[in-house]
Amino acid sequence: MKLCVLSANLGSFDPKVDWVPQIVPGVEVTMKRFDDESFPPRTQTMRPRLQSRIAKMFGWEMVKGHDCYLWVDSSRGLLRPDTAEWFYKQAEGVDLVLFKHPHRRTIKEEAEFIRSRLHKKYISSRYAGELIDEQLEAIDKEYVDNCLFASTAYFYWNTPKVREMLKEWWLHTSRYHAVDQLALPYLVWKHKCSVKVLPEDVYHCDYIPVVRT
């Protein structure tokens, strides 16, 4: 069994913090952290934030040959040796392991939250002009909007079903809106992926502490 832990810090957006080697009994663990040297900037076509989504959604293609993958945003650190093991143990019998969003409950609430803060420089510098209405219109009418995930860190098995979901996640993120949390619950439902939802607060989880200052 092979597990790959992935992250991407493009444009040196976050501080470079050493990760503790991960130990999962019976599992070979590889860690790959993309930066501007290993994943050179595509300055003529996209900003680092969007480019990092490629590694986030296509890690299974960029680092081939693993049975499962754990993605961790560069704002978080692996500072204890059992982080990967903790995620791995949660993943038995499901396609994905995801955190429940700690503050909002639905895609609609997330969209309204973003809209309400577009007047703030921090938010507008990231998301002004993104196609939030088109994003919502792209969701099937049959979908019941009743959950929201925090995509800061997530675990997935390298299966055809999950890969198709991840491909469409990139499609939505690049086509409509860079906030990838907007599309994720819908696409998990559409591709019939089973999920273990972690109840822990993703912003205060000891396994993935914040390292961004």
C-alpha positions, 0 to 999 in steps of 0.5 A: 500500500502506498500513500502520497501526502501532497501540498503546494506553496506557489509564489511563496505565499506561506512560510516554509515549515519543515514537515515531520516524516509520516509513519503509517504502519504497513504503508509506504508514505511519500511526501511531495510539496510543490513549489516554484522550482518543482512546479514553475509559475505559469505567469502568462496564464494563471496566478499561483492560487489557481495553479496550486489547484492543479496539484490539489486536484491532479496529485494522482496524475502528477505523482503517479503510482500511489493507492491513496493521497492526502492533500494539505494546504500550505497554510497547514503543517505536518508537525506530528508523525501520526497525521497521515495515519489519522487520516488513513484510519478514517478512510476505511470503507469510503472514497473520501475523507473531508472536514465539515465546514465549521461556519457555514452549512450549504453551498448557498451560504458560502456563496452569500458569504463571499458576496457579502465580503467582496467590498473588502480588499482582501476578498476582492483582490482574490475573487472579484469578477469570479462567476459565482452566479454561473457556478450556482446555475451549473448545479443540477436541480436535483441536488439537495444543498444540505452540506458544505466541506472545508477543503483545507485538507482531504484524503482520497483513494485513487479510483476511477470514480474519485478521479472523475470527480476530481477532474470535474472539480477542476473544471468547476474551479477554473470555469466558474469560481476559484473558491473550490468549496463551492463545487465540492459537495455537489460533485461528491454527490454527482459522482456518488462518492462515499465520504467520511465527514470529520467533525473536528474544527478544521481551523483548530485541528491538532493534526494540521496546525496553522503555520501561516502568520 
